[in-house]
Amino acid sequence: MWHKVKNSQIGRAVPVNQNHLRQLAKSAPQRLKHLPETVRGFFHDPNLATSKAFAHDHQQSMNQRSH
């Protein structure tokens, strides 16, 4: 997730000072709140063991809600 935030949001910005950079770093992840499919994609990365466990648990939780 950090790679996406760093390269697609912060990396293209030109901060004018340290406070501006700090503001960019704090606001960039907040924008992901509006991109739930992107966030879900991070947890389905087959290279991340914790992601697999989370995705499995999340899927079970969603299945229980639908029954």
N, C-alpha and C positions, 0 to 999 in steps of 0.2 A: 504494500500500500504506500509506503514511504516513497518508493521509486516513482509511482504515478504522481504523487503530490509534488515531489521535488522536480521531476523532469517536465511535467506538463503545466504546472501552475507556478511554482516559485522560480524554477529555472529560467522562465521567459521574462520574469519581472526584473526591473532595474531599481533596486532600492536606493533611496537617496541618502539614507543613514541607517544606523544600527536599529533604531526604534522602528523604522519602516520595515526592515527585514524581519524583525520580531513579529510585527503585525501580520505580515504576509505568511509567516510560518504558522501562526496561530489560526488564521482565517482559512487557509487552504484546506485543511482536513474538514472544517465545518461545511465546506461546499459539497463534500461527499455525502452528507446527510440527504441531499436531494438526488443522489444517484444510487439507489439501493441495489440495482442490478450489478453495478460496478463493484460495490462493497461485497456482495454475495460471491462474485467471481474470485475475489481474493481468497475466500475460504474454500473454494473448490479447486485450488491449485494442487495438482497431484504431487508436487514436490514437497509439500508441507504436511508433515504428520499431524500436527495439531490442527491444521485446517481440515483434514479428513475427519478427525474425531469430532470437531465442532459441527461440520456439515452433516455428519451422521446423526448426532444428537439433535440438531436443529430439525432435520427431516423427520425424525421420530416425533418430536414435539408438534410439528405441523400436522402430521398424520393423526395424532391423538386429538387435536383440536377439531379436525374435520369429521371425526366419528361421533 
